[in-house]
Amino acid sequence: MGRHLKENKFAIVLIAAGLLFLLHNFFFFSVWETLLKLTPLLLVWWGFRLLRRSGRHSGKDPDFQVFTDTTMTTSSEFLKHSSAFGDIRIKVDGEEFSGGSVSSVFGRISIDLRDVKRIGSYGQLDLHSVFGDVKIYLPEGVSYDVSGSNLFGTIINHEGGKIEGCNYCGPGSEGGGQKLVIRPSLVFGDMEIMK
């Protein structure tokens, strides 16, 4: 299969080169000047291709993906996932959730905690997003605090209100009940907390 794919790529290159020379013969434009102008585009394509290949075939760190959307259901107490140029959708269906870290560049993050029964002792979720939105679905009966930073975006609490200054203490967070601390670090993105 690998040989067949290489033959197809070579055939496409031959066709493209033939078309360029044909246009040169009939429309009197310089093939070499045109190819020289298109060289930066070739370099960009080559770079994206290398990134895409490393994201799909990377066995080094399964928690980091490039150019790949991630959709997963887990019962793990801790989340650890990063992505570039891809969305992250995680549903936690375990009894207990203790927090973790999720990061995305040029992609959305969606974390569904509605099936979680209790928040563990650590109880902190770090969210990092650049050019992407974040949605968190919290279980009923769990209070939350928000403490972080936000540049060129908004953070909306579960009641639909805008959180000013990136600091918010949700209802019931003063008591000794279950509480999740959400620590966003957002650049050009919005975060919405829902129950």
MDTraj code that builds the backbone (N, CA, C; nanometers):
import mdtraj as md
import numpy as np

residues = "MET GLY ARG HIS LEU LYS GLU ASN LYS PHE ALA ILE VAL LEU ILE ALA ALA GLY LEU LEU PHE LEU LEU HIS ASN PHE PHE PHE PHE SER VAL TRP GLU THR LEU LEU LYS LEU THR PRO LEU LEU LEU VAL TRP TRP GLY PHE ARG LEU LEU ARG ARG SER GLY ARG HIS SER GLY LYS ASP PRO ASP PHE GLN VAL PHE THR ASP THR THR MET THR THR SER SER GLU PHE LEU LYS HIS SER SER ALA PHE GLY ASP ILE ARG ILE LYS VAL ASP GLY GLU GLU PHE SER GLY GLY SER VAL SER SER VAL PHE GLY ARG ILE SER ILE ASP LEU ARG ASP VAL LYS ARG ILE GLY SER TYR GLY GLN LEU ASP LEU HIS SER VAL PHE GLY ASP VAL LYS ILE TYR LEU PRO GLU GLY VAL SER TYR ASP VAL SER GLY SER ASN LEU PHE GLY THR ILE ILE ASN HIS GLU GLY GLY LYS ILE GLU GLY CYS ASN TYR CYS GLY PRO GLY SER GLU GLY GLY GLY GLN LYS LEU VAL ILE ARG PRO SER LEU VAL PHE GLY ASP MET GLU ILE MET LYS".split()
xyz = np.array([
    [0.0820, -0.1199, 0.0000],
    [0.0000, 0.0000, 0.0000],
    [0.0857, 0.1254, 0.0000],
    [0.2012, 0.1210, 0.0693],
    [0.2895, 0.2356, 0.0738],
    [0.3470, 0.2682, -0.0626],
    [0.3820, 0.1644, -0.1399],
    [0.4361, 0.1849, -0.2742],
    [0.3311, 0.2464, -0.3662],
    [0.2066, 0.1996, -0.3536],
    [0.0965, 0.2519, -0.4357],
    [0.0757, 0.4007, -0.4069],
    [0.0815, 0.4400, -0.2806],
    [0.0631, 0.5803, -0.2431],
    [0.1756, 0.6664, -0.3003],
    [0.2992, 0.6176, -0.2959],
    [0.4128, 0.6922, -0.3513],
    [0.3977, 0.7090, -0.5022],
    [0.3505, 0.6039, -0.5707],
    [0.3303, 0.6127, -0.7148],
    [0.2235, 0.7169, -0.7485],
    [0.1160, 0.7241, -0.6685],
    [0.0116, 0.8242, -0.6915],
    [0.0654, 0.9654, -0.6730],
    [0.1456, 0.9862, -0.5708],
    [0.2025, 1.1197, -0.5478],
    [0.2942, 1.1583, -0.6633],
    [0.3754, 1.0648, -0.7081],
    [0.4649, 1.0928, -0.8201],
    [0.3846, 1.1259, -0.9457],
    [0.2759, 1.0545, -0.9687],
    [0.1901, 1.0811, -1.0852],
    [0.1301, 1.2208, -1.0776],
    [0.0875, 1.2620, -0.9592],
    [0.0299, 1.3962, -0.9418],
    [0.1352, 1.5028, -0.9699],
    [0.2577, 1.4812, -0.9226],
    [0.3663, 1.5764, -0.9488],
    [0.3936, 1.5848, -1.0991],
    [0.3956, 1.4718, -1.1681],
    [0.4173, 1.4726, -1.3132],
    [0.3074, 1.5479, -1.3870],
    [0.1827, 1.5260, -1.3466],
    [0.0702, 1.5958, -1.4108],
    [0.0807, 1.7458, -1.3881],
    [0.1095, 1.7861, -1.2636],
    [0.1210, 1.9291, -1.2329],
    [0.2353, 1.9925, -1.3119],
    [0.3498, 1.9256, -1.3193],
    [0.4633, 1.9793, -1.3946],
    [0.4276, 1.9894, -1.5434],
    [0.3622, 1.8873, -1.5963],
    [0.3204, 1.8909, -1.7361],
    [0.2250, 2.0056, -1.7648],
    [0.1300, 2.0291, -1.6756],
    [0.0356, 2.1405, -1.6934],
    [0.1072, 2.2749, -1.6900],
    [0.2047, 2.2886, -1.6014],
    [0.2796, 2.4144, -1.5958],
    [0.3558, 2.4393, -1.7256],
    [0.4214, 2.3378, -1.7776],
    [0.4951, 2.3555, -1.9031],
    [0.4004, 2.3801, -2.0203],
    [0.2840, 2.3168, -2.0191],
    [0.1847, 2.3398, -2.1234],
    [0.1365, 2.4849, -2.1198],
    [0.1084, 2.5346, -2.0009],
    [0.0679, 2.6757, -1.9877],
    [0.1801, 2.7680, -2.0319],
    [0.3030, 2.7311, -2.0023],
    [0.4180, 2.8114, -2.0448],
    [0.4241, 2.8203, -2.1979],
    [0.3998, 2.7093, -2.2640],
    [0.4075, 2.7074, -2.4102],
    [0.2956, 2.7869, -2.4760],
    [0.1768, 2.7856, -2.4187],
    [0.0631, 2.8510, -2.4851],
    [0.0359, 2.9929, -2.4357],
    [0.0710, 3.0245, -2.3138],
    [0.0343, 3.1554, -2.2600],
    [0.1558, 3.2414, -2.2267],
    [0.2720, 3.1964, -2.2583],
    [0.3947, 3.2736, -2.2484],
    [0.4199, 3.3329, -2.1092],
    [0.4163, 3.2496, -2.0101],
    [0.4597, 3.2932, -1.8774],
    [0.5776, 3.2068, -1.8356],
    [0.6558, 3.2566, -1.7442],
    [0.7780, 3.1877, -1.7040],
    [0.7477, 3.0804, -1.5993],
    [0.7759, 2.9542, -1.6335],
    [0.7538, 2.8438, -1.5403],
    [0.8438, 2.8591, -1.4184],
    [0.9693, 2.8930, -1.4408],
    [1.0641, 2.9001, -1.3295],
    [1.0290, 3.0144, -1.2350],
    [0.9859, 3.1266, -1.2906],
    [0.9457, 3.2392, -1.2054],
    [0.8215, 3.2022, -1.1235],
    [0.7275, 3.1332, -1.1854],
    [0.6065, 3.0895, -1.1154],
    [0.6402, 2.9896, -1.0056],
    [0.7275, 2.8924, -1.0360],
    [0.7678, 2.7948, -0.9351],
    [0.8393, 2.8628, -0.8181],
    [0.9218, 2.9619, -0.8493],
    [0.9927, 3.0343, -0.7439],
    [0.8942, 3.1089, -0.6533],
    [0.7896, 3.1657, -0.7122],
    [0.6883, 3.2355, -0.6328],
    [0.6074, 3.1395, -0.5467],
    [0.5905, 3.0145, -0.5912],
    [0.5113, 2.9165, -0.5172],
    [0.5921, 2.8398, -0.4123],
    [0.7226, 2.8578, -0.4075],
    [0.8073, 2.7860, -0.3123],
    [0.7641, 2.8061, -0.1666],
    [0.7333, 2.9277, -0.1205],
    [0.6881, 2.9418, 0.0194],
    [0.5623, 2.8599, 0.0497],
    [0.4717, 2.8503, -0.0474],
    [0.3520, 2.7695, -0.0286],
    [0.3884, 2.6226, -0.0107],
    [0.4868, 2.5759, -0.0850],
    [0.5341, 2.4388, -0.0712],
    [0.5923, 2.4148, 0.0680],
    [0.6676, 2.5117, 0.1192],
    [0.7255, 2.4982, 0.2535],
    [0.6171, 2.4938, 0.3611],
    [0.5139, 2.5767, 0.3470],
    [0.4030, 2.5756, 0.4432],
    [0.3318, 2.4406, 0.4378],
    [0.3046, 2.3910, 0.3189],
    [0.2387, 2.2605, 0.3041],
    [0.3229, 2.1508, 0.3680],
    [0.4521, 2.1538, 0.3460],
    [0.5424, 2.0531, 0.4004],
    [0.5421, 2.0573, 0.5529],
    [0.5451, 2.1781, 0.6127],
    [0.5411, 2.1919, 0.7582],
    [0.4113, 2.1384, 0.8181],
    [0.2975, 2.1726, 0.7575],
    [0.1697, 2.1214, 0.8067],
    [0.1625, 1.9692, 0.7944],
    [0.2181, 1.9174, 0.6868],
    [0.2176, 1.7725, 0.6680],
    [0.2982, 1.7022, 0.7774],
    [0.4137, 1.7586, 0.8127],
    [0.4948, 1.7015, 0.9200],
    [0.4215, 1.7079, 1.0545],
    [0.3552, 1.8209, 1.0817],
    [0.2783, 1.8327, 1.2057],
    [0.1643, 1.7324, 1.2101],
    [0.0965, 1.7201, 1.1007],
    [-0.0177, 1.6275, 1.0964],
    [0.0284, 1.4833, 1.1173],
    [0.1370, 1.4471, 1.0536],
    [0.1888, 1.3112, 1.0687],
    [0.2322, 1.2857, 1.2136],
    [0.2960, 1.3824, 1.2776],
    [0.3404, 1.3618, 1.4155],
    [0.2220, 1.3500, 1.5101],
    [0.1116, 1.4165, 1.4802],
    [-0.0059, 1.4068, 1.5661],
    [-0.0758, 1.2737, 1.5548],
    [-0.0800, 1.2169, 1.4377],
    [-0.1511, 1.0910, 1.4186],
    [-0.0706, 0.9705, 1.4636],
    [0.0591, 0.9765, 1.4474],
    [0.1403, 0.8584, 1.4732],
    [0.2277, 0.8725, 1.5965],
    [0.1984, 0.9688, 1.6804],
    [0.2843, 0.9921, 1.7960],
    [0.2529, 0.8925, 1.9065],
    [0.3466, 0.8059, 1.9354],
    [0.3320, 0.7148, 2.0468],
    [0.4046, 0.7680, 2.1684],
    [0.4701, 0.8823, 2.1528],
    [0.5495, 0.9382, 2.2613],
    [0.4613, 0.9878, 2.3750],
    [0.3587, 1.0638, 2.3449],
    [0.2715, 1.1195, 2.4473],
    [0.1267, 1.1107, 2.3994],
    [0.0529, 1.0088, 2.4426],
    [-0.0848, 0.9921, 2.3951],
    [-0.1793, 1.1016, 2.4443],
    [-0.1357, 1.1805, 2.5431],
    [-0.2206, 1.2875, 2.5947],
    [-0.2058, 1.4163, 2.5148],
    [-0.1183, 1.4189, 2.4149],
    [-0.0985, 1.5367, 2.3313],
    [-0.1255, 1.4992, 2.1864],
    [-0.2147, 1.5742, 2.1220],
    [-0.2508, 1.5467, 1.9834],
    [-0.2380, 1.6733, 1.9006],
    [-0.2011, 1.6580, 1.7733],
    [-0.1915, 1.7687, 1.6795],
    [-0.2798, 1.7351, 1.5603],
    [-0.3612, 1.8293, 1.5177],
    [-0.4513, 1.8139, 1.4027],
    [-0.5479, 1.6981, 1.4188],
    [-0.5840, 1.6650, 1.5403],
    [-0.6743, 1.5530, 1.5639],
    [-0.7755, 1.5925, 1.6707],
    [-0.9029, 1.5712, 1.6425],
    [-1.0058, 1.5922, 1.7444],
    [-1.0051, 1.4732, 1.8393],
    [-1.0265, 1.5020, 1.9674],
    [-1.0292, 1.3967, 2.0681],
    [-1.1663, 1.3927, 2.1321],
    [-1.2300, 1.2769, 2.1282],
    [-1.3560, 1.2545, 2.1973],
    [-1.3368, 1.1297, 2.2820],
    [-1.3545, 1.1452, 2.4123],
    [-1.3318, 1.0298, 2.4987],
    [-1.4226, 1.0319, 2.6197],
    [-1.4506, 0.9128, 2.6715],
    [-1.5208, 0.8954, 2.7976],
    [-1.4236, 0.8246, 2.8908],
    [-1.4105, 0.8775, 3.0113],
    [-1.3148, 0.8214, 3.1052],
    [-1.3740, 0.8158, 3.2451],
    [-1.3241, 0.7245, 3.3252],
    [-1.3642, 0.7184, 3.4661],
    [-1.2482, 0.7597, 3.5554],
    [-1.1442, 0.8139, 3.4952],
    [-1.0272, 0.8584, 3.5694],
    [-1.0612, 0.9783, 3.6583],
    [-0.9984, 0.9845, 3.7751],
    [-1.0193, 1.0974, 3.8661],
    [-0.9474, 1.2226, 3.8182],
    [-0.8401, 1.2050, 3.7409],
    [-0.7597, 1.3174, 3.6929],
    [-0.7597, 1.3215, 3.5409],
    [-0.7669, 1.4433, 3.4861],
    [-0.7580, 1.4629, 3.3428],
    [-0.6224, 1.5237, 3.3098],
    [-0.5637, 1.4785, 3.2014],
    [-0.4411, 1.5378, 3.1496],
    [-0.4465, 1.5226, 2.9990],
    [-0.4692, 1.6340, 2.9294],
    [-0.4772, 1.6254, 2.7844],
    [-0.4418, 1.7605, 2.7230],
    [-0.3743, 1.7566, 2.6084],
    [-0.3375, 1.8770, 2.5343],
    [-0.3604, 1.8532, 2.3859],
    [-0.3924, 1.9616, 2.3161],
    [-0.4187, 1.9498, 2.1742],
    [-0.3819, 2.0796, 2.1036],
    [-0.3347, 2.0658, 1.9795],
    [-0.3115, 2.1808, 1.8932],
    [-0.3872, 2.1563, 1.7638],
    [-0.4646, 2.2531, 1.7217],
    [-0.5444, 2.2454, 1.5996],
    [-0.6444, 2.1303, 1.6033],
    [-0.7051, 2.1072, 1.7190],
    [-0.8062, 2.0019, 1.7310],
    [-0.8918, 2.0252, 1.8540],
    [-1.0145, 1.9791, 1.8510],
    [-1.1067, 1.9941, 1.9635],
    [-1.0888, 1.8801, 2.0629],
    [-1.1195, 1.9104, 2.1886],
    [-1.1140, 1.8105, 2.2951],
    [-1.2534, 1.7999, 2.3560],
    [-1.3105, 1.6793, 2.3553],
    [-1.4393, 1.6537, 2.4201],
    [-1.4194, 1.5360, 2.5156],
    [-1.4359, 1.5642, 2.6453],
    [-1.4142, 1.4611, 2.7462],
    [-1.5388, 1.4498, 2.8330],
    [-1.5862, 1.3281, 2.8521],
    [-1.6971, 1.2999, 2.9438],
    [-1.6413, 1.2118, 3.0546],
    [-1.6571, 1.2585, 3.1775],
    [-1.6110, 1.1828, 3.2932],
    [-1.7319, 1.1124, 3.3525],
    [-1.7255, 0.9778, 3.3605],
    [-1.8388, 0.9024, 3.4128],
    [-1.8041, 0.8271, 3.5411],
    [-1.6920, 0.8621, 3.6039],
    [-1.6529, 0.7971, 3.7287],
    [-1.7285, 0.8536, 3.8483],
    [-1.7177, 0.7859, 3.9611],
    [-1.7838, 0.8304, 4.0845],
    [-1.7217, 0.9588, 4.1388],
    [-1.5882, 0.9679, 4.1295],
    [-1.5173, 1.0804, 4.1904],
    [-1.4305, 1.1491, 4.0853],
    [-1.4216, 1.2827, 4.0969],
    [-1.3360, 1.3617, 4.0090],
    [-1.2514, 1.4530, 4.0955],
    [-1.1185, 1.4513, 4.0718],
    [-1.0286, 1.5317, 4.1533],
    [-0.9652, 1.6476, 4.0791],
    [-0.9786, 1.6560, 3.9461],
    [-0.9248, 1.7703, 3.8726],
    [-0.8319, 1.7277, 3.7619],
    [-0.7361, 1.8153, 3.7314],
    [-0.6398, 1.7870, 3.6273],
    [-0.6082, 1.9101, 3.5461],
    [-0.5567, 1.8861, 3.4246],
    [-0.5160, 1.9946, 3.3370],
    [-0.5518, 1.9605, 3.1927],
    [-0.6167, 2.0544, 3.1236],
    [-0.6535, 2.0369, 2.9833],
    [-0.6126, 2.1645, 2.9099],
    [-0.5401, 2.1476, 2.7979],
    [-0.4889, 2.2617, 2.7222],
    [-0.5202, 2.2461, 2.5745],
    [-0.5486, 2.3595, 2.5096],
    [-0.5772, 2.3556, 2.3668],
    [-0.5317, 2.4857, 2.3005],
    [-0.4727, 2.4727, 2.1821],
    [-0.4368, 2.5871, 2.0990],
    [-0.5106, 2.5697, 1.9672],
    [-0.5900, 2.6678, 1.9292],
    [-0.6731, 2.6628, 1.8089],
    [-0.7684, 2.5433, 1.8123],
    [-0.8404, 2.5283, 1.9219],
    [-0.9388, 2.4211, 1.9325],
    [-1.0286, 2.4450, 2.0527],
    [-1.1459, 2.3827, 2.0521],
    [-1.2416, 2.3973, 2.1625],
    [-1.2206, 2.2869, 2.2655],
    [-1.2592, 2.3184, 2.3891],
    [-1.2551, 2.2214, 2.4980],
    [-1.3957, 2.2070, 2.5530],
    [-1.4421, 2.0831, 2.5692],
    [-1.5702, 2.0553, 2.6320],
    [-1.5496, 1.9437, 2.7341],
    [-1.5815, 1.9725, 2.8602],
    [-1.5651, 1.8740, 2.9667],
    [-1.7004, 1.8545, 3.0341],
    [-1.7483, 1.7312, 3.0336],
    [-1.8786, 1.6972, 3.0908],
    [-1.8576, 1.6181, 3.2199],
    [-1.8912, 1.6805, 3.3328],
    [-1.8762, 1.6177, 3.4644],
    [-2.0118, 1.5847, 3.5271],
    [-2.1196, 1.5884, 3.4503],
    [-2.2540, 1.5732, 3.5071],
    [-2.2782, 1.4385, 3.5738],
    [-2.2032, 1.3330, 3.5370],
    [-2.2236, 1.2014, 3.5987],
    [-2.1388, 1.1796, 3.7238],
    [-2.0539, 1.2760, 3.7570],
    [-1.9666, 1.2638, 3.8746],
    [-2.0497, 1.2795, 4.0014],
    [-2.0234, 1.1937, 4.1007],
    [-2.0996, 1.1965, 4.2266],
    [-2.0353, 1.2855, 4.3325],
    [-1.9016, 1.2915, 4.3338],
    [-1.8346, 1.3748, 4.4356],
    [-1.7020, 1.4273, 4.3803],
    [-1.6572, 1.5379, 4.4393],
    [-1.5304, 1.5999, 4.4048],
    [-1.4259, 1.5530, 4.5051],
    [-1.3100, 1.5084, 4.4550],
    [-1.2033, 1.4581, 4.5408],
    [-1.1345, 1.5684, 4.6195],
    [-1.0374, 1.5294, 4.6988],
    [-0.9725, 1.6235, 4.7889],
    [-0.8927, 1.7313, 4.7153],
    [-0.8343, 1.6993, 4.6002],
    [-0.7572, 1.7987, 4.5251],
    [-0.8517, 1.9024, 4.4655],
    [-0.9463, 1.8609, 4.3881],
    [-1.0556, 1.9446, 4.3384],
    [-1.0164, 2.0685, 4.2607],
    [-0.9150, 2.0589, 4.1744],
    [-0.8750, 2.1752, 4.0948],
    [-0.8601, 2.1353, 3.9491],
    [-0.9235, 2.2128, 3.8601],
    [-0.9180, 2.1873, 3.7168],
    [-0.8531, 2.3077, 3.6493],
    [-0.7346, 2.2870, 3.5914],
    [-0.6626, 2.3917, 3.5197],
    [-0.6969, 2.3816, 3.3716],
    [-0.7412, 2.4932, 3.3143],
    [-0.7807, 2.4967, 3.1735],
    [-0.7010, 2.6056, 3.1023],
    [-0.6341, 2.5679, 2.9946],
    [-0.5531, 2.6622, 2.9175],
    [-0.6023, 2.6577, 2.7735],
    [-0.6388, 2.7745, 2.7207],
    [-0.6910, 2.7786, 2.5844],
    [-0.6442, 2.9058, 2.5146],
    [-0.5926, 2.8877, 2.3931],
    [-0.5534, 2.9997, 2.3082],
    [-0.6315, 2.9860, 2.1783],
    [-0.7091, 3.0878, 2.1440],
    [-0.7954, 3.0877, 2.0258],
    [-0.8916, 2.9692, 2.0273],
    [-0.9638, 2.9529, 2.1367],
    [-1.0628, 2.8462, 2.1457],
    [-1.1547, 2.8690, 2.2642],
    [-1.2742, 2.8153, 2.2573],
    [-1.3731, 2.8291, 2.3639],
    [-1.3720, 2.7055, 2.4535],
    [-1.4201, 2.7253, 2.5773],
    [-1.4240, 2.6182, 2.6762],
    [-1.5659, 2.6076, 2.7310],
    [-1.6184, 2.4851, 2.7402],
    [-1.7476, 2.4597, 2.8045],
    [-1.7279, 2.3525, 2.9095],
    [-1.7801, 2.3796, 3.0292],
    [-1.7730, 2.2833, 3.1383],
    [-1.9146, 2.2567, 3.1866],
    [-1.9503, 2.1294, 3.1948],
    [-2.0805, 2.0882, 3.2464],
    [-2.0571, 2.0287, 3.3851],
    [-2.1107, 2.0949, 3.4885],
    [-2.0907, 2.0501, 3.6264],
    [-2.2112, 1.9729, 3.6776],
    [-2.1894, 1.8810, 3.7718],
    [-2.3026, 1.8096, 3.8316],
    [-2.3799, 1.9009, 3.9272],
    [-2.5068, 1.8697, 3.9450],
    [-2.5876, 1.9436, 4.0419],
    [-2.5316, 1.9205, 4.1820],
    [-2.5404, 2.0196, 4.2667],
    [-2.4973, 2.0063, 4.4051],
    [-2.3488, 2.0291, 4.4261],
    [-2.2761, 2.0608, 4.3210],
    [-2.1327, 2.0885, 4.3347],
    [-2.1116, 2.2379, 4.3143],
    [-2.0513, 2.3023, 4.4150],
    [-2.0205, 2.4441, 4.3998],
    [-1.8838, 2.4576, 4.3336],
    [-1.8550, 2.5770, 4.2871],
    [-1.7278, 2.5978, 4.2180],
    [-1.6793, 2.7403, 4.2403],
    [-1.5493, 2.7547, 4.2351],
    [-1.4843, 2.8847, 4.2359],
    [-1.4072, 2.8973, 4.1055],
    [-1.3972, 3.0195, 4.0544],
    [-1.3194, 3.0459, 3.9345],
    [-1.2120, 3.1471, 3.9712],
    [-1.0891, 3.1142, 3.9417],
    [-0.9784, 3.2042, 3.9695],
    [-0.8738, 3.1843, 3.8620],
    [-0.8559, 3.2842, 3.7755],
    [-0.7607, 3.2679, 3.6670],
    [-0.7423, 3.3957, 3.5893],
    [-0.7074, 3.3814, 3.4635],
    [-0.6846, 3.4978, 3.3787],
    [-0.7556, 3.4789, 3.2452],
    [-0.7917, 3.5925, 3.1860],
    [-0.8655, 3.5912, 3.0618],
    [-0.8283, 3.7161, 2.9832],
    [-0.7865, 3.6976, 2.8584],
    [-0.7491, 3.8098, 2.7730],
    [-0.8323, 3.8033, 2.6461],
    [-0.9120, 3.9065, 2.6205],
    [-0.9980, 3.9157, 2.5028],
    [-1.0990, 3.8015, 2.4954],
    [-1.1751, 3.7845, 2.6010],
    [-1.2805, 3.6839, 2.6046],
    [-1.3639, 3.7032, 2.7294],
    [-1.4667, 3.6227, 2.7458],
    [-1.5530, 3.6332, 2.8633],
    [-1.5689, 3.4971, 2.9286],
    [-1.6021, 3.5019, 3.0573],
    [-1.6331, 3.3819, 3.1329],
    [-1.7753, 3.3977, 3.1836],
    [-1.8608, 3.3000, 3.1538],
    [-2.0028, 3.3041, 3.1894],
    [-2.0299, 3.1970, 3.2940],
    [-2.0934, 3.2350, 3.4059],
    [-2.1255, 3.1357, 3.5084],
    [-2.2524, 3.0594, 3.4719],
    [-2.2888, 2.9616, 3.5550],
    [-2.4018, 2.8736, 3.5239],
    [-2.5361, 2.9457, 3.5225],
    [-2.5413, 3.0664, 3.5787],
    [-2.6650, 3.1451, 3.5776],
    [-2.6716, 3.2396, 3.4585],
    [-2.5690, 3.2381, 3.3750],
    [-2.5666, 3.3236, 3.2571],
    [-2.5013, 3.4580, 3.2798],
    [-2.4486, 3.4828, 3.3990],
    [-2.3842, 3.6103, 3.4285],
    [-2.2368, 3.6096, 3.3931],
    [-2.1884, 3.7266, 3.3562],
    [-2.0485, 3.7416, 3.3201],
    [-1.9643, 3.7501, 3.4474],
    [-1.8568, 3.6750, 3.4529],
    [-1.7666, 3.6785, 3.5686],
    [-1.6640, 3.7882, 3.5438],
    [-1.6660, 3.8890, 3.6293],
    [-1.5750, 4.0024, 3.6156],
    [-1.4445, 3.9741, 3.6884],
    [-1.3346, 4.0094, 3.6263],
    [-1.2050, 3.9972, 3.6911],
    [-1.1571, 3.8541, 3.7091],
    [-1.2220, 3.7589, 3.6483],
    [-1.1829, 3.6173, 3.6527],
    [-1.1787, 3.5596, 3.7936],
    [-1.2516, 3.6174, 3.8859],
    [-1.2624, 3.5610, 4.0201],
    [-1.4101, 3.5505, 4.0552],
    [-1.4494, 3.4316, 4.0961],
    [-1.5910, 3.4073, 4.1247],
    [-1.6011, 3.2973, 4.2292],
    [-1.6835, 3.3203, 4.3289],
    [-1.7152, 3.2177, 4.4274],
    [-1.8608, 3.1817, 4.4081],
    [-1.8849, 3.0605, 4.3651],
    [-2.0202, 3.0152, 4.3384],
    [-2.1006, 2.9970, 4.4651],
    [-2.2328, 2.9875, 4.4514],
    [-2.3170, 2.9654, 4.5682],
    [-2.2807, 2.8354, 4.6386],
    [-2.2707, 2.8420, 4.7692],
    [-2.2411, 2.7249, 4.8496],
    [-2.0929, 2.6966, 4.8650],
    [-2.0081, 2.7821, 4.8082],
    [-1.8648, 2.7533, 4.8164],
    [-1.8056, 2.7913, 4.9518],
    [-1.8806, 2.8655, 5.0342],
    [-1.8288, 2.9022, 5.1668],
    [-1.8373, 2.7848, 5.2639],
    [-1.9331, 2.6976, 5.2436],
    [-1.9533, 2.5846, 5.3348],
    [-1.8513, 2.4751, 5.3114],
    [-1.8668, 2.3676, 5.3838],
    [-1.7730, 2.2568, 5.3733],
    [-1.8120, 2.1544, 5.2693],
    [-1.9049, 2.1868, 5.1814],
    [-1.9501, 2.0904, 5.0802],
    [-1.8479, 2.0693, 4.9708],
    [-1.8879, 1.9957, 4.8696],
    [-1.8004, 1.9673, 4.7568],
    [-1.7784, 2.0928, 4.6742],
    [-1.6522, 2.1162, 4.6411],
    [-1.6211, 2.2356, 4.5628],
    [-1.5128, 2.2024, 4.4613],
    [-1.5306, 2.2521, 4.3404],
    [-1.4310, 2.2388, 4.2360],
    [-1.3739, 2.3775, 4.2084],
    [-1.2426, 2.3891, 4.2118],
    [-1.1762, 2.5150, 4.1786],
    [-1.1369, 2.5077, 4.0315],
    [-1.1881, 2.6014, 3.9534],
    [-1.1594, 2.6071, 3.8102],
    [-1.0617, 2.7219, 3.7886],
    [-0.9472, 2.6899, 3.7299],
    [-0.8423, 2.7898, 3.7078],
    [-0.8185, 2.8054, 3.5573],
    [-0.8928, 2.8979, 3.4945],
    [-0.8742, 2.9162, 3.3499],
    [-0.7597, 3.0115, 3.3182],
    [-0.6990, 2.9863, 3.2056],
    [-0.6019, 3.0769, 3.1463],
    [-0.6391, 3.0854, 2.9989],
    [-0.7126, 3.1908, 2.9629],
    [-0.7724, 3.1997, 2.8300],
    [-0.7183, 3.3199, 2.7537],
    [-0.6869, 3.2995, 2.6264],
    [-0.6461, 3.4079, 2.5372],
    [-0.7313, 3.3957, 2.4118],
    [-0.8067, 3.4999, 2.3799],
    [-0.8972, 3.5014, 2.2653],
    [-0.9937, 3.3833, 2.2682],
    [-1.0607, 3.3649, 2.3811],
    [-1.1574, 3.2579, 2.3907],
    [-1.2534, 3.2824, 2.5057],
    [-1.3693, 3.2228, 2.4999],
    [-1.4712, 3.2343, 2.6041],
    [-1.4831, 3.1029, 2.6804],
    [-1.5303, 3.1138, 2.8042],
    [-1.5576, 2.9946, 2.8841],
    [-1.6985, 3.0042, 2.9384],
    [-1.7704, 2.8931, 2.9315],
    [-1.9069, 2.8876, 2.9824],
    [-1.9187, 2.7685, 3.0782],
    [-1.9737, 2.7962, 3.1950],
    [-1.9933, 2.6930, 3.2956],
    [-2.1423, 2.6643, 3.3033],
    [-2.1785, 2.5378, 3.2889],
    [-2.3203, 2.5001, 3.2875],
    [-2.3465, 2.3872, 3.3853],
    [-2.4689, 2.3812, 3.4311],
    [-2.5115, 2.2688, 3.5184],
    [-2.6283, 2.2000, 3.4548],
])
top = md.Topology()
chain = top.add_chain()
for i, resn in enumerate(residues, 1):
    res = top.add_residue(resn, chain, resSeq=i)
    for name in ("N", "CA", "C"):
        top.add_atom(name, md.element.get_by_symbol(name[0]), res)
traj = md.Trajectory(xyz[None], top)
